[in-house]
Amino acid sequence: MQRQTLLEKSHKVEEVRNLIDQYKVIGVADLHKVRTAQLQELKRKLKEEAYLRVIKGTLAKKAVSEYSEKPSIEKLGQFLKGSNIFLFTNTNPFKLASLLERSKVKMVAKAGDIAAQDITVPAGNVGLPPGPIISQLNSVGIPTRIESGSVWVSRNTIVAKEGEVISERLAAVLSKLGIRSVEAGLSIKAVYDDGLIMTEDQLRLDLKEFEQAIGEAYICALNLSLNAGYPTAQNIPTLIQSAHKEAYNLAVNAGVVSSESIVGLIRKAYTEALILSSKFRPE
């Protein structure tokens, strides 16, 4: 029996090694509190991008520690504590992390869950008649009043800060109010890509900030090319407009008559005549 168990483990380790061989990028994600139904849905959504497989920690550590074909892959072993799922893919690691982030959904909290952000119970009618709900709301710090035969929350109330553990009492209240206060989904711990290990913080991109930085860089580059007179597909219209304006002003100031400058020359002459006449106006 022991020999059979060892053979089974060896076979499973070999399977993991084969998967590592097949894919360029290997991710490790936390399975803690991920619902089975949600995991199945995530596998379906990502089937074109990644192969997801739950692998026992001890087997995964053995597989990566003994694998020498890819540099530094053994460092994934330090991220294998707890319940994990492996993601095997050839997709860019940042895209993979973004896909997982977007796949997260809001769920009704259970006792022991962690608040993904500050949880606020909004002011207004909760749609429940007076009764035990009043004491339940008050027990978690939510002020109430009775109006038109219904229970109302008196003001917007923060009942849990980001990162706080949700108590059983608060979870029950949030469930009755229909407030989805926690995020459920896979969270990337680390990704291996061609010898480089990247953690969740390194893979998290602020796309709005990134877009703003690109926009600012574009404006700086455009201004530099305009000031240097360096033509590109992007600045040619502006350079032509600028050259036309400078040529026009030069023609007017030099008194060069053309179909384009004649109006400016007449306007200039008229202005100068007005100035001159004002100087010789009789007292």
Secondary structure in CASP SS format (residue, H / E / C, confidence):
PFRMAT SS
TARGET T0000
AUTHOR 0000-0000-0000
METHOD secondary structure of the structure
MODEL  1
M C 1.00
Q H 1.00
R H 1.00
Q H 1.00
T H 1.00
L H 1.00
L H 1.00
E H 1.00
K H 1.00
S H 1.00
H H 1.00
K H 1.00
V H 1.00
E H 1.00
E H 1.00
V H 1.00
R H 1.00
N H 1.00
L H 1.00
I H 1.00
D H 1.00
Q H 1.00
Y C 1.00
K C 1.00
V E 1.00
I E 1.00
G E 1.00
V E 1.00
A E 1.00
D E 1.00
L C 1.00
H C 1.00
K C 1.00
V C 1.00
R C 1.00
T H 1.00
A H 1.00
Q H 1.00
L H 1.00
Q H 1.00
E H 1.00
L H 1.00
K H 1.00
R H 1.00
K H 1.00
L C 1.00
K C 1.00
E C 1.00
E C 1.00
A E 1.00
Y E 1.00
L E 1.00
R E 1.00
V E 1.00
I C 1.00
K C 1.00
G H 1.00
T H 1.00
L H 1.00
A H 1.00
K H 1.00
K H 1.00
A H 1.00
V H 1.00
S H 1.00
E C 1.00
Y C 1.00
S C 1.00
E C 1.00
K C 1.00
P C 1.00
S C 1.00
I H 1.00
E H 1.00
K H 1.00
L H 1.00
G H 1.00
Q H 1.00
F H 1.00
L C 1.00
K C 1.00
G C 1.00
S C 1.00
N E 1.00
I E 1.00
F E 1.00
L E 1.00
F E 1.00
T E 1.00
N C 1.00
T C 1.00
N C 1.00
P H 1.00
F H 1.00
K H 1.00
L H 1.00
A H 1.00
S H 1.00
L H 1.00
L H 1.00
E H 1.00
R H 1.00
S H 1.00
K C 1.00
V E 1.00
K E 1.00
M E 1.00
V E 1.00
A C 1.00
K C 1.00
A C 1.00
G C 1.00
D C 1.00
I E 1.00
A C 1.00
A C 1.00
Q C 1.00
D C 1.00
I E 1.00
T E 1.00
V E 1.00
P C 1.00
A C 1.00
G E 1.00
N E 1.00
V C 1.00
G C 1.00
L C 1.00
P C 1.00
P C 1.00
G C 1.00
P H 1.00
I H 1.00
I H 1.00
S H 1.00
Q H 1.00
L H 1.00
N H 1.00
S H 1.00
V C 1.00
G C 1.00
I C 1.00
P C 1.00
T E 1.00
R E 1.00
I E 1.00
E E 1.00
S C 1.00
G C 1.00
S E 1.00
V E 1.00
W E 1.00
V E 1.00
S C 1.00
R C 1.00
N C 1.00
T E 1.00
I E 1.00
V E 1.00
A E 1.00
K C 1.00
E C 1.00
G C 1.00
E C 1.00
V E 1.00
I C 1.00
S C 1.00
E H 1.00
R H 1.00
L H 1.00
A H 1.00
A H 1.00
V H 1.00
L H 1.00
S H 1.00
K H 1.00
L H 1.00
G C 1.00
I C 1.00
R E 1.00
S E 1.00
V E 1.00
E E 1.00
A E 1.00
G C 1.00
L C 1.00
S E 1.00
I E 1.00
K E 1.00
A E 1.00
V E 1.00
Y E 1.00
D E 1.00
D C 1.00
G C 1.00
L E 1.00
I E 1.00
M E 1.00
T E 1.00
E H 1.00
D H 1.00
Q H 1.00
L H 1.00
R C 1.00
L C 1.00
D C 1.00
L H 1.00
K H 1.00
E H 1.00
F H 1.00
E H 1.00
Q H 1.00
A H 1.00
I H 1.00
G H 1.00
E H 1.00
A H 1.00
Y H 1.00
I H 1.00
C H 1.00
A H 1.00
L H 1.00
N H 1.00
L H 1.00
S H 1.00
L H 1.00
N H 1.00
A H 1.00
G C 1.00
Y C 1.00
P C 1.00
T C 1.00
A C 1.00
Q C 1.00
N C 1.00
I H 1.00
P H 1.00
T H 1.00
L H 1.00
I H 1.00
Q H 1.00
S H 1.00
A H 1.00
H H 1.00
K H 1.00
E H 1.00
A H 1.00
Y H 1.00
N H 1.00
L H 1.00
A H 1.00
V H 1.00
N H 1.00
A H 1.00
G C 1.00
V C 1.00
V C 1.00
S C 1.00
S C 1.00
E C 1.00
S C 1.00
I H 1.00
V H 1.00
G H 1.00
L H 1.00
I H 1.00
R H 1.00
K H 1.00
A H 1.00
Y H 1.00
T H 1.00
E H 1.00
A H 1.00
L H 1.00
I H 1.00
L H 1.00
S H 1.00
S H 1.00
K H 1.00
F C 1.00
R C 1.00
P C 1.00
E C 1.00
END
